Amino acid sequence: MNQNQDQTQIPRIDDIEDETIIEAVDFDLDTETTFDNGGNTDFFLKNPKSTKNNQSTFLSIKNPIKTLIDKYNLISDEDLRKLTLDSKLTLDSLISSYLVNIEKLYKLLSSEFNMRFYNDIDSLISKLDDNILDLSIQKKLGILIVFMTTREGNEEYFIIIPDPFDYELKDYLKSIIPKSLKINFALAKKELIKKTIIKYIKDGDVKLQFSLETNSDVKILSPSEIEDIEYNNTNNVPIIPLVNYIILNAHEQGVSDIHIEPSEENMIVRYRIDGVLNTDITLPISIHREVVSRIKIISDMNVAEKRLPQDGRFSVQNKNGRGLDLRISTFPTVYGEKIVLRLLEQEALKPDLEDLDLTQDQLNTFKSKIHASYGLILITGPTGSGKTTTLYSALSNVDKARLNVVTLENPVEYRLDGINQMQTNETIGLTFAAGLRTILRQDPDVIMVGEIRDLGTAQMAIRASLTGHMVFSTLHTNDAIGVIVRLVTMGIDPFLVASSVSLVVAQRLVRKVCPHCASTYDLDALKKDLNRKGITTSRIESLNFELEIMPDFVFGKGCSYCRGSGYLGRQAIFEFFEFNEEIVQEILKKNIDESKIRNLAKEAQMRTLVENAWDLVVEGVTTIEEVIRVIGE
């Protein structure tokens, strides 16, 4: 690019009042020059220096509104001259002039841009969607998002805009709408869009107000203010209301974890919903340090310490008195501290075995083991698989009035009535093993250990179960059979494993197909869809699913209720493993053969995680894709 090009002012479309002439001689010969026109690259100059006798070449660019007027002879030349005398020629100025029939104009625009045109509030009001983009943001942007059925019978999202020439707005909307959703643009008059929103929110948009450890409401940024921060990349941000908004917004969407992540240029806020992370807000990196400091302050962390990870917690409360606990973890990265907030709603957990989606046989087995006088029940699964809920549900089935129930947790996620709960603190030496030794001097009947992490804790838990106590705990293994190998690998003698463990339960959480957008397809369509997503036929066959017996398969197309994911809510699947005489003999052998133990368990009618997941696929509750994502091969 030469020096002359740097000095050339390339016009935006908004600056083209009628017809603009650009001298093209100043542009580089071997480059293609595009014009800053808010996302529209229809106007460009290529190889403009290909001139004869060193004469300058000129490029003429017409205002697209004028092109439309000329094409359809919408107004006279004299009216056009008057219209552009004092202002730029835009769609708004043309409409405001009353020189054209507005409905006719929009029908022409609809034809030119191949976009639907809506002219009736009632056709929009019932289809209005405020899940993808908050209604206050839609109002500020002057748009509507609706969920409509196309002529082909497909249900799709349409973003209704008043000006098809506003390429900057269209590009912005494409950047903030989830990429998994197909975006279709449609047209409506600006006044109709305003009236539709007013009618929809005539009773007002009442937001839940939170108090942070106080009895008075704290200011919370509105979604439109958040959008201003995102869109304008402003640094003048009220930090306390911003943090309140991030928490409130997550709570309203049923988020389990909030991730606040710094990058080179942005601070990204991601929400985990139904086990999957989605980007929700992108903010300027300049405010990241203040956001982190605010969260540290209310979490009782060391604000000055930025080099080491820290843990904390705080509570928020709505004006109705319902509490929400948040566990906080910081993690230093090269761009700053990453923060994860785990949301725990106190009243959301009402532990009950009947609500765990257990089969009748599983429920009967679980209850019989829980009410035994001693033994060790282990729940296994990855983080976020629902182990805590299962443990608390088991404890809720214990007769707390007649028994001394003590728990040792890190951290105590939910406070339960009638149960003595203690939290470990390794900084003062209160480890799981040390805590268990103390608990055994407290005359316990039932003990719950949050997690068996090391040999010392495993030894104490097994000793407690062999001395007349019922012990519940968790372990991280891929399946129920893996518990045996894990304990032996830790250093527990095989005969202690065989004599102490009374039940092992492996579990996962699979997402359920959204009932609002559920549809079906046949086996061929299923295989094509899975292959497109990188799931090969051999991988499907490794699960031993009998696909041929299914006439069709359920899937979610994506809608406003499920944020375009096709899934809404989750359900637990379980694998129950009990020891019989043959399995005990195999455990006592010098070299434990895990595959042989698995075969013996299957012969004893143990149903695996995969088999129970297949039942949900057959019932149309979940999909093969989700089973593979959660369980693997």
C-alpha positions in Angstrom: 0.0 0.0 0.0 1.6 3.3 -1.0 1.6 6.6 0.7 -1.2 8.1 -1.3 -3.6 5.4 -0.4 -3.1 6.1 3.3 -4.4 9.6 2.7 -7.5 8.5 0.7 -10.7 8.7 2.6 -12.9 5.8 1.6 -16.6 6.6 2.2 -19.1 4.7 4.2 -22.5 3.9 2.6 -24.0 6.3 5.2 -21.9 9.1 3.8 -22.9 8.5 0.2 -25.6 11.1 -0.3 -26.4 10.7 -3.9 -23.4 9.7 -6.0 -19.8 9.8 -4.9 -16.7 9.9 -7.2 -13.5 8.4 -6.0 -10.2 9.0 -7.8 -8.9 5.4 -8.2 -5.3 6.3 -9.2 -4.1 6.4 -5.5 -4.8 2.7 -4.8 -2.4 -0.1 -5.1 -2.3 -2.1 -8.3 -2.2 -5.6 -6.9 -4.8 -5.3 -4.1 -8.5 -5.3 -3.9 -9.9 -2.4 -2.0 -13.1 -2.8 -0.1 -15.2 0.1 1.3 -16.1 0.5 4.9 -19.8 0.2 4.5 -20.9 -1.4 7.7 -20.4 -5.0 6.5 -21.6 -4.7 2.9 -18.8 -5.5 0.4 -20.8 -5.2 -2.8 -18.8 -2.1 -3.7 -15.2 -2.6 -4.4 -12.4 -1.5 -6.6 -10.0 -4.0 -8.2 -6.7 -3.2 -9.9 -7.7 0.5 -10.2 -4.2 1.5 -11.5 -4.8 -0.2 -14.8 -4.9 3.0 -16.7 -3.6 4.2 -20.0 -1.2 7.1 -20.4 -1.0 7.5 -16.6 -4.5 9.0 -16.6 -6.5 8.7 -13.4 -9.4 6.2 -13.2 -12.5 7.2 -11.4 -15.1 4.9 -9.7 -18.7 6.0 -9.2 -20.6 4.6 -6.2 -24.4 5.3 -6.0 -26.4 5.4 -2.8 -28.4 2.1 -2.7 -31.6 3.9 -1.7 -31.3 6.1 -4.8 -30.7 3.0 -6.9 -33.9 1.6 -5.5 -35.8 4.8 -6.2 -34.5 4.9 -9.8 -35.3 1.3 -10.5 -38.9 1.5 -9.4 -39.4 5.2 -10.2 -40.7 5.7 -6.6 -40.5 9.6 -6.6 -39.8 12.3 -9.0 -36.4 13.8 -9.6 -37.6 17.1 -8.1 -38.9 15.4 -4.9 -35.6 13.5 -4.7 -33.7 16.8 -5.0 -35.8 18.4 -2.2 -35.4 15.3 -0.1 -31.6 15.4 -0.2 -31.3 19.1 0.1 -31.0 19.2 3.9 -30.3 15.6 4.9 -28.7 12.4 3.7 -30.8 10.0 1.7 -31.6 7.0 4.0 -34.5 4.7 4.3 -35.7 6.6 7.4 -35.6 9.9 5.5 -37.5 8.4 2.6 -40.2 7.0 4.8 -40.5 10.2 6.9 -41.0 12.3 3.7 -44.3 10.6 3.1 -43.5 10.7 -0.6 -43.9 7.0 -1.0 -46.5 4.4 0.0 -44.7 2.8 3.0 -46.4 -0.6 2.6 -45.5 -0.6 -1.2 -42.0 0.3 -0.3 -41.6 -2.5 2.1 -43.0 -5.0 -0.3 -40.5 -3.9 -2.9 -37.7 -4.3 -0.3 -39.0 -7.7 0.6 -38.8 -8.7 -3.1 -35.4 -7.1 -3.6 -33.8 -8.7 -0.5 -35.9 -12.0 -0.6 -37.0 -11.3 3.0 -40.4 -11.9 4.5 -42.5 -8.8 5.3 -44.8 -8.7 8.3 -47.5 -6.1 8.7 -49.7 -7.5 11.5 -49.0 -7.3 15.3 -51.1 -10.4 16.0 -49.0 -12.5 13.6 -45.9 -11.6 15.7 -47.0 -11.2 19.3 -47.7 -14.9 19.8 -44.4 -15.9 18.2 -42.1 -13.4 20.0 -39.1 -15.0 21.6 -37.1 -13.4 24.4 -34.9 -16.3 25.3 -32.1 -15.9 22.7 -31.9 -12.1 23.3 -33.6 -10.3 26.1 -36.6 -8.2 25.1 -35.0 -5.0 26.5 -32.1 -5.5 24.1 -34.4 -6.2 21.2 -36.3 -3.0 22.1 -33.0 -1.0 22.2 -31.9 -2.4 18.8 -35.3 -1.9 17.3 -35.7 -5.5 16.3 -37.9 -8.5 17.0 -36.9 -12.2 17.2 -39.8 -14.6 16.4 -40.1 -18.3 16.1 -42.1 -19.1 13.0 -43.0 -22.0 10.7 -41.7 -21.6 7.2 -43.6 -22.5 4.0 -41.7 -25.8 4.0 -43.0 -26.6 7.4 -39.7 -26.0 9.2 -39.7 -24.1 12.5 -37.0 -21.4 12.4 -36.0 -18.1 14.0 -36.5 -14.9 12.2 -34.9 -11.6 13.2 -37.3 -8.8 12.1 -35.5 -5.5 11.2 -36.9 -2.3 9.8 -34.0 -1.5 7.5 -32.4 -4.1 5.2 -29.6 -1.7 4.4 -28.4 -1.7 8.0 -25.5 -4.1 7.4 -23.8 -3.1 10.6 -26.8 -4.2 12.7 -27.1 -7.5 10.8 -23.5 -8.3 11.3 -23.7 -7.5 15.0 -26.7 -9.7 15.4 -25.0 -12.6 13.7 -22.1 -12.1 16.1 -24.2 -12.4 19.3 -26.7 -15.0 18.3 -25.6 -18.6 19.0 -23.9 -20.0 15.8 -25.9 -23.2 16.2 -29.1 -21.3 15.3 -29.9 -20.5 11.6 -30.5 -16.8 11.3 -33.2 -15.6 8.9 -33.9 -11.8 8.5 -37.4 -10.5 7.9 -38.9 -7.0 7.5 -41.4 -4.9 9.4 -42.1 -1.2 9.7 -40.3 0.4 12.6 -43.5 1.6 14.2 -44.9 -2.0 14.1 -41.9 -3.3 15.8 -42.2 -0.7 18.6 -45.9 -1.4 19.0 -45.4 -5.2 19.2 -42.8 -4.8 22.0 -45.0 -2.4 23.9 -48.0 -4.7 23.7 -45.9 -7.7 24.8 -44.5 -6.0 27.9 -47.5 -3.9 28.7 -47.5 -5.2 32.3 -43.8 -4.5 32.6 -40.8 -6.7 32.8 -40.4 -7.6 36.5 -36.9 -8.8 37.3 -35.9 -10.7 40.4 -33.8 -8.4 42.7 -31.0 -9.8 44.7 -29.5 -8.6 48.0 -25.9 -9.5 48.7 -25.8 -10.5 52.3 -28.0 -7.5 53.2 -31.7 -6.9 53.6 -31.9 -4.2 50.9 -32.0 -4.7 47.1 -28.8 -3.9 45.3 -28.7 -2.3 41.9 -28.4 -4.7 39.0 -27.5 -3.7 35.4 -30.2 -4.2 32.9 -29.6 -6.4 29.8 -29.6 -3.3 27.7 -26.8 -1.8 29.8 -24.9 -5.0 29.4 -25.4 -4.9 25.7 -24.1 -1.3 25.7 -20.9 -2.5 27.4 -20.5 -5.4 24.9 -21.3 -3.3 21.8 -19.5 -0.1 22.6 -16.6 -1.7 24.4 -16.8 0.9 27.0 -14.5 1.0 30.1 -16.8 3.1 32.2 -18.7 0.3 33.8 -20.3 0.1 37.2 -18.7 -3.1 38.5 -21.0 -4.0 41.4 -24.2 -3.9 39.3 -22.4 -5.8 36.5 -21.4 -8.7 38.9 -24.9 -8.8 40.3 -26.3 -9.0 36.7 -24.0 -11.9 35.8 -25.2 -13.9 38.9 -28.9 -13.0 38.5 -28.8 -13.8 34.8 -27.2 -17.2 35.4 -29.7 -18.0 38.2 -32.7 -17.2 36.0 -31.3 -19.5 33.2 -30.7 -22.5 35.5 -26.9 -22.3 35.3 -24.8 -24.6 37.4 -21.5 -22.9 36.9 -20.3 -19.4 35.8 -16.9 -19.2 34.1 -15.3 -15.7 33.9 -12.3 -16.1 31.6 -9.7 -13.4 30.5 -8.2 -13.5 27.0 -5.9 -11.1 25.3 -8.6 -8.6 24.3 -11.8 -9.7 26.1 -13.3 -11.0 29.3 -15.6 -13.9 28.4 -18.5 -15.0 30.6 -19.6 -18.5 30.0 -22.6 -20.4 31.5 -22.8 -24.2 32.0 -26.3 -25.2 31.4 -27.3 -28.9 31.5 -23.6 -29.8 31.6 -22.5 -27.9 28.5 -20.7 -24.5 28.4 -22.0 -21.7 26.3 -20.6 -18.1 25.9 -23.1 -15.6 27.2 -21.4 -12.3 27.4 -18.1 -10.8 26.0 -16.8 -7.7 27.8 -13.7 -5.6 27.4 -10.6 -7.0 29.2 -10.0 -3.6 30.8 -12.8 -4.3 33.4 -11.6 -7.8 34.2 -9.4 -6.9 37.2 -12.2 -4.9 38.9 -14.7 -7.8 38.3 -12.3 -10.2 39.9 -11.6 -7.9 42.8 -15.3 -7.5 43.5 -15.9 -11.2 43.5 -12.9 -11.7 45.8 -14.1 -9.1 48.3 -17.6 -10.7 48.7 -16.0 -14.2 48.8 -13.7 -13.2 51.6 -10.6 -13.9 49.6 -7.2 -12.1 49.5 -7.6 -9.4 46.9 -3.9 -8.7 46.6 -3.0 -12.4 46.0 -3.0 -13.0 42.2 -0.3 -15.6 41.8 -1.9 -18.5 43.8 -5.3 -20.2 43.3 -7.9 -19.3 46.0 -11.3 -20.7 47.1 -14.2 -18.8 48.7 -17.9 -18.6 49.0 -20.7 -16.1 49.5 -24.5 -16.1 49.5 -27.1 -14.0 47.7 -30.7 -13.6 48.6 -33.7 -12.5 46.7 -36.3 -10.2 48.2 -38.5 -13.2 48.9 -35.8 -14.6 51.2 -34.7 -17.5 49.0 -31.0 -18.1 49.3 -28.4 -19.0 46.7 -24.9 -20.2 47.8 -22.0 -19.6 45.5 -18.7 -21.5 45.7 -15.8 -19.6 44.1 -12.5 -20.8 42.7 -9.7 -18.6 41.2 -7.1 -19.9 38.8 -4.1 -17.7 37.6 -3.6 -17.6 33.8 -1.3 -15.7 31.5 -4.0 -13.1 30.9 -5.2 -12.8 34.5 -7.2 -14.8 37.0 -10.0 -17.1 35.7 -12.9 -17.4 38.1 -15.5 -20.2 38.3 -18.6 -19.7 40.4 -20.7 -22.8 41.3 -24.3 -22.0 42.0 -26.1 -23.9 44.7 -29.7 -23.0 45.4 -30.6 -24.1 48.9 -34.3 -24.9 48.3 -33.6 -26.5 44.9 -32.2 -29.7 46.5 -35.0 -31.7 48.1 -33.3 -35.1 48.3 -35.5 -38.1 47.9 -34.6 -41.5 46.5 -38.0 -41.6 44.7 -36.9 -38.6 42.5 -33.6 -40.1 41.3 -35.0 -41.8 38.1 -34.1 -45.2 39.6 -35.8 -48.4 38.3 -37.9 -50.3 40.8 -35.2 -53.0 41.2 -32.5 -50.3 41.7 -34.7 -48.5 44.3 -35.3 -51.7 46.3 -31.6 -52.6 46.2 -30.5 -49.2 47.3 -33.0 -49.0 50.2 -32.0 -52.5 51.5 -28.3 -51.5 51.5 -29.0 -48.1 53.1 -30.9 -49.7 56.0 -28.2 -52.3 56.7 -26.5 -52.0 60.1 -23.0 -51.6 58.5 -21.2 -51.5 55.1 -19.7 -49.2 52.6 -21.7 -47.7 49.7 -19.7 -46.0 47.0 -21.0 -43.6 44.4 -18.8 -43.2 41.4 -18.8 -40.8 38.4 -17.1 -37.7 37.1 -17.5 -34.2 38.5 -21.0 -32.9 37.8 -22.6 -36.3 37.4 -25.0 -35.9 40.4 -23.1 -37.8 43.0 -23.8 -35.3 45.8 -27.5 -35.4 45.1 -27.5 -39.2 45.2 -25.6 -39.2 48.5 -27.9 -36.6 50.1 -30.9 -38.6 48.9 -29.6 -41.7 50.5 -29.1 -39.8 53.8 -32.6 -38.5 53.6 -33.8 -42.1 53.8 -32.0 -42.7 57.0 -33.9 -42.4 60.3 -32.2 -39.3 61.6 -34.4 -39.1 64.7 -32.9 -42.4 66.0 -29.5 -42.4 64.5 -26.5 -40.1 64.7 -25.7 -39.1 61.1 -22.3 -37.3 60.6 -20.8 -36.0 57.3 -17.4 -34.9 56.3 -17.4 -32.8 53.2 -15.3 -30.4 51.2 -17.1 -28.1 50.8 -20.5 -28.5 52.5 -22.7 -27.8 49.4 -26.1 -28.1 51.1 -27.1 -27.8 54.7 -29.4 -30.6 55.8 -31.6 -30.7 58.9 -30.9 -33.4 61.4 -27.4 -34.1 60.1 -24.1 -33.0 61.7 -22.0 -31.7 58.8 -18.3 -30.8 59.0 -16.1 -29.2 56.4 -12.5 -30.2 55.9 -9.7 -27.6 56.1 -6.4 -28.9 55.0 -4.6 -25.6 55.8 -5.1 -26.5 59.5 -4.6 -30.2 59.1 -8.3 -31.2 59.1 -8.1 -33.7 56.2 -10.6 -36.4 55.4 -8.6 -39.0 57.2 -8.1 -36.8 60.3 -11.8 -35.8 60.3 -12.8 -39.5 60.1 -10.8 -40.3 63.1 -12.6 -37.5 65.0 -16.0 -38.7 63.8 -15.4 -42.2 65.0 -15.1 -40.8 68.6 -18.5 -39.1 68.2 -20.5 -42.3 68.5 -21.8 -42.2 64.9 -24.3 -44.6 63.3 -24.1 -43.3 59.7 -21.1 -41.6 58.2 -20.8 -39.8 54.9 -17.4 -38.9 53.5 -17.5 -36.5 50.6 -14.7 -38.2 48.6 -12.1 -40.9 49.1 -9.0 -39.2 47.6 -6.1 -41.1 49.2 -5.1 -44.3 51.0 -5.5 -42.8 54.5 -9.1 -41.8 53.9 -9.9 -45.2 52.2 -8.4 -47.1 55.1 -10.5 -45.1 57.7 -13.7 -45.5 55.7 -13.2 -49.3 55.3 -12.3 -49.6 59.0 -15.5 -47.7 60.0 -17.7 -49.9 57.8 -16.2 -53.0 59.3 -16.8 -51.8 62.9 -20.5 -51.5 62.8 -21.0 -48.2 60.8 -22.9 -47.5 57.6 -20.5 -45.4 55.4 -21.3 -43.5 52.2 -18.7 -42.0 50.0 -17.7 -41.2 46.4 -14.8 -42.2 44.2 -13.7 -41.1 40.7 -13.8 -44.1 38.3 -15.2 -44.7 34.8 -17.7 -47.4 35.9 -18.7 -49.4 39.0 -16.3 -52.3 38.3 -13.4 -49.9 38.3 -13.8 -49.2 42.0 -12.2 -52.5 42.9 -9.1 -51.9 40.9 -8.9 -48.3 42.2 -9.1 -49.3 45.8 -6.5 -52.1 45.4 -4.2 -49.7 43.4 -4.5 -47.2 46.3 -3.1 -49.9 48.6 -6.2 -51.5 50.2 -5.9 -55.3 50.6 -8.3 -57.1 48.3 -9.8 -59.1 51.2 -10.8 -55.8 52.9 -12.4 -54.6 49.6 -14.4 -57.8 49.3 -15.6 -57.8 52.9 -16.4 -54.0 53.3 -18.0 -52.8 50.1 -21.7 -53.6 50.0 -22.8 -51.6 46.9 -21.2 -49.6 44.2 -23.3 -47.2 42.1 -21.9 -45.6 38.9 -23.9 -42.7 37.5 -24.0 -40.1 34.7 -26.4 -37.3 33.7 -27.6 -37.3 30.1 -29.5 -34.4 28.6 -33.1 -34.9 27.6 -34.5 -34.1 24.2 -36.4 -30.8 24.4 -40.1 -31.6 24.3 -40.9 -28.3 22.6 -38.9 -29.0 19.4 -38.7 -32.8 19.4 -38.8 -34.5 16.0 -37.8 -37.9 14.5 -35.7 -39.3 11.7 -35.0 -42.8 10.4 -31.8 -44.9 10.8 -30.2 -43.6 7.6 -30.7 -40.0 8.5 -29.4 -40.7 12.0 -26.2 -42.2 10.7 -25.7 -39.3 8.3 -26.2 -36.8 11.1 -23.8 -38.6 13.4 -21.2 -38.9 10.7 -21.5 -35.2 10.0 -20.8 -34.6 13.7 -17.7 -36.8 13.6 -19.3 -40.0 15.2 -18.4 -42.9 13.0 -20.4 -46.0 12.4 -17.8 -48.2 14.1 -18.0 -46.0 17.2 -21.8 -46.5 17.2 -21.4 -50.3 16.7 -19.0 -50.4 19.7 -21.9 -49.6 22.0 -23.7 -52.7 20.8 -27.0 -50.8 20.2 -29.6 -52.7 18.3 -30.3 -49.8 15.9 -32.3 -51.9 13.4 -35.1 -52.5 15.8 -35.9 -48.8 16.0 -38.4 -47.4 13.4 -37.2 -43.9 14.1 -35.1 -41.9 16.5 -36.0 -38.8 18.5 -33.9 -35.6 18.3 -34.4 -31.9 19.1 -34.3 -29.4 16.3 -33.5 -26.5 18.6 -35.9 -23.8 19.8 -36.1 -20.8 22.1 -36.9 -23.0 25.1 -33.6 -25.0 24.8 -31.5 -22.1 23.4 -31.2 -23.9 20.1 -29.4 -26.9 21.6 -32.2 -29.4 21.1 -32.0 -30.5 24.8 -33.8 -29.4 27.9 -33.0 -30.7 31.4 -31.1 -33.9 32.4 -31.8 -37.3 33.7 -29.6 -39.7 35.7 -28.6 -43.2 34.6 -27.2 -45.7 37.0 -25.1 -48.9 37.1 -25.6 -51.0 40.3 -22.8 -53.4 41.2 -23.1 -56.0 44.1 -20.6 -58.6 45.0 -21.6 -62.3 44.8 -19.5 -65.3 45.9 -17.8 -65.7 42.5 -16.9 -62.0 42.3 -15.5 -62.1 45.8 -13.3 -65.1 44.8 -12.0 -63.3 41.7 -11.2 -60.2 43.9 -9.2 -62.3 46.3 -6.9 -63.6 43.5 -3.4 -62.3 43.2 -3.9 -60.6 39.9 -7.4 -59.1 39.5 -8.9 -59.5 36.1 -11.3 -56.5 35.7 -12.8 -57.9 32.4 -13.6 -61.2 34.1 -15.3 -59.5 37.0 -17.3 -57.5 34.5 -18.4 -60.7 32.8 -19.4 -62.3 36.1 -21.4 -59.2 37.1 -23.3 -59.3 33.8 -24.0 -63.0 34.3 -25.5 -61.9 37.6 -27.9 -59.6 35.7 -26.0 -56.3 36.3 -27.2 -53.7 33.8 -24.4 -51.4 32.6 -24.6 -47.6 32.1 -24.7 -48.1 28.4 -27.6 -50.5 28.6 -29.6 -48.2 30.8 -28.8 -45.3 28.5 -30.0 -47.3 25.5 -33.4 -47.7 27.3 -33.7 -43.9 27.4 -32.9 -43.7 23.7 -35.6 -46.3 22.9 -38.0 -44.3 25.1 -37.2 -41.1 23.2 -35.8 -39.4 26.3 -32.3 -38.8 25.0 -30.2 -39.4 21.8 -27.3 -41.7 20.8 -25.1 -38.6 20.3 -25.7 -37.6 23.9 -25.0 -41.1 25.2 -21.7 -41.1 23.4 -20.8 -37.6 24.7 -21.5 -38.6 28.3 -20.4 -42.2 28.5 -18.0 -42.6 25.5 -17.3 -46.0 23.9 
